[in-house]
């Protein structure tokens, strides 16, 4: 039980970190790497 909780907390932390880092980029920088602002959450979910 605690192992699952710990894993979920770590995954959420990685998700939030990815969102923060991508959110700091300008629209131009996001476009350069093939992303849009609307895709940030989806990409971050894949970063777990």
VEXBAGU-512187 format. One record per atom (N, C-alpha, C): residue number from 0; y, z, x. Coordinates in pm, whole numbers. Layout:
<mizas>
+-----+--------+--------+--------+
|   k |     c2 |     c3 |     c1 |
+-----+--------+--------+--------+
| NUM |      Y |      Z |      X |
...
+-----+--------+--------+--------+
</mizas>
This chain:
<mizas>
+-----+--------+--------+--------+
|   k |     c2 |     c3 |     c1 |
+-----+--------+--------+--------+
|   0 |   -119 |      0 |     82 |
|   0 |      0 |      0 |      0 |
|   0 |    126 |      0 |     87 |
|   1 |    133 |     91 |    184 |
|   1 |    251 |     99 |    270 |
|   1 |    263 |    -24 |    360 |
|   2 |    148 |    -78 |    397 |
|   2 |    149 |   -197 |    480 |
|   2 |    213 |   -314 |    405 |
|   3 |    180 |   -327 |    279 |
|   3 |    237 |   -433 |    197 |
|   3 |    387 |   -412 |    181 |
|   4 |    428 |   -290 |    157 |
|   4 |    569 |   -259 |    141 |
|   4 |    646 |   -290 |    269 |
|   5 |    591 |   -251 |    381 |
|   5 |    655 |   -277 |    510 |
|   5 |    669 |   -427 |    534 |
|   6 |    564 |   -501 |    503 |
|   6 |    568 |   -646 |    520 |
|   6 |    674 |   -709 |    431 |
|   7 |    684 |   -663 |    309 |
|   7 |    784 |   -717 |    216 |
|   7 |    926 |   -685 |    263 |
|   8 |    947 |   -566 |    313 |
|   8 |   1079 |   -527 |    363 |
|   8 |   1118 |   -614 |    482 |
|   9 |   1024 |   -637 |    573 |
|   9 |   1052 |   -722 |    689 |
|   9 |   1081 |   -865 |    646 |
|  10 |   1005 |   -914 |    549 |
|  10 |   1028 |  -1050 |    499 |
|  10 |   1165 |  -1063 |    436 |
|  11 |   1204 |   -963 |    359 |
|  11 |   1336 |   -967 |    295 |
|  11 |   1446 |   -962 |    400 |
|  12 |   1425 |   -883 |    504 |
|  12 |   1523 |   -877 |    613 |
|  12 |   1540 |  -1012 |    681 |
|  13 |   1430 |  -1081 |    705 |
|  13 |   1435 |  -1214 |    766 |
|  13 |   1506 |  -1312 |    674 |
|  14 |   1479 |  -1302 |    544 |
|  14 |   1545 |  -1387 |    445 |
|  14 |   1696 |  -1365 |    448 |
|  15 |   1739 |  -1240 |    442 |
|  15 |   1883 |  -1209 |    441 |
|  15 |   1951 |  -1254 |    569 |
|  16 |   1884 |  -1236 |    683 |
|  16 |   1942 |  -1278 |    810 |
|  16 |   1961 |  -1429 |    813 |
|  17 |   1862 |  -1502 |    766 |
|  17 |   1871 |  -1648 |    763 |
|  17 |   1984 |  -1693 |    671 |
|  18 |   1994 |  -1632 |    553 |
|  18 |   2102 |  -1666 |    460 |
|  18 |   2237 |  -1640 |    525 |
|  19 |   2253 |  -1525 |    588 |
|  19 |   2381 |  -1491 |    653 |
|  19 |   2417 |  -1593 |    760 |
|  20 |   2320 |  -1628 |    843 |
|  20 |   2347 |  -1721 |    953 |
|  20 |   2383 |  -1860 |    901 |
|  21 |   2309 |  -1908 |    802 |
|  21 |   2339 |  -2040 |    748 |
|  21 |   2470 |  -2040 |    670 |
|  22 |   2499 |  -1930 |    604 |
|  22 |   2622 |  -1921 |    525 |
|  22 |   2747 |  -1925 |    613 |
|  23 |   2734 |  -1886 |    738 |
|  23 |   2847 |  -1888 |    831 |
|  23 |   2884 |  -2030 |    875 |
|  24 |   2791 |  -2123 |    860 |
|  24 |   2817 |  -2260 |    902 |
|  24 |   2910 |  -2331 |    805 |
|  25 |   2986 |  -2423 |    857 |
|  25 |   3074 |  -2504 |    771 |
|  25 |   2988 |  -2607 |    697 |
|  26 |   3046 |  -2668 |    595 |
|  26 |   2974 |  -2773 |    522 |
|  26 |   2937 |  -2888 |    615 |
|  27 |   3024 |  -2918 |    708 |
|  27 |   2997 |  -3025 |    805 |
|  27 |   2878 |  -2989 |    894 |
|  28 |   2875 |  -2866 |    942 |
|  28 |   2763 |  -2823 |   1026 |
|  28 |   2632 |  -2823 |    948 |
|  29 |   2638 |  -2780 |    823 |
|  29 |   2518 |  -2784 |    740 |
|  29 |   2470 |  -2927 |    721 |
|  30 |   2564 |  -3018 |    695 |
|  30 |   2529 |  -3160 |    677 |
|  30 |   2466 |  -3217 |    805 |
|  31 |   2516 |  -3173 |    920 |
|  31 |   2462 |  -3220 |   1048 |
|  31 |   2315 |  -3183 |   1065 |
|  32 |   2273 |  -3072 |   1006 |
|  32 |   2132 |  -3031 |   1016 |
|  32 |   2055 |  -3065 |    889 |
|  33 |   2117 |  -3144 |    802 |
|  33 |   2048 |  -3195 |    684 |
|  33 |   2040 |  -3099 |    567 |
|  34 |   2135 |  -3006 |    559 |
|  34 |   2134 |  -2907 |    450 |
|  34 |   2262 |  -2913 |    368 |
|  35 |   2252 |  -2858 |    249 |
|  35 |   2370 |  -2835 |    166 |
|  35 |   2376 |  -2686 |    137 |
|  36 |   2490 |  -2640 |     91 |
|  36 |   2502 |  -2498 |     58 |
|  36 |   2400 |  -2454 |    -46 |
|  37 |   2373 |  -2543 |   -141 |
|  37 |   2278 |  -2511 |   -247 |
|  37 |   2135 |  -2494 |   -198 |
|  38 |   2105 |  -2546 |    -80 |
|  38 |   1970 |  -2539 |    -27 |
|  38 |   1946 |  -2418 |     62 |
|  39 |   2050 |  -2341 |     90 |
|  39 |   2038 |  -2229 |    184 |
|  39 |   1930 |  -2129 |    140 |
|  40 |   1932 |  -2087 |     15 |
|  40 |   1834 |  -1989 |    -32 |
|  40 |   1692 |  -2043 |    -21 |
|  41 |   1672 |  -2170 |    -56 |
|  41 |   1539 |  -2229 |    -47 |
|  41 |   1490 |  -2234 |     98 |
|  42 |   1577 |  -2273 |    187 |
|  42 |   1541 |  -2278 |    329 |
|  42 |   1510 |  -2137 |    380 |
|  43 |   1590 |  -2041 |    341 |
|  43 |   1569 |  -1903 |    385 |
|  43 |   1436 |  -1848 |    334 |
|  44 |   1397 |  -1885 |    214 |
|  44 |   1267 |  -1840 |    162 |
|  44 |   1153 |  -1892 |    249 |
|  45 |   1171 |  -2010 |    303 |
|  45 |   1069 |  -2068 |    390 |
|  45 |   1067 |  -2006 |    528 |
|  46 |   1170 |  -1931 |    563 |
|  46 |   1180 |  -1870 |    696 |
|  46 |   1101 |  -1742 |    708 |
|  47 |   1043 |  -1696 |    602 |
|  47 |    967 |  -1571 |    604 |
|  47 |    848 |  -1590 |    691 |
+-----+--------+--------+--------+
</mizas>
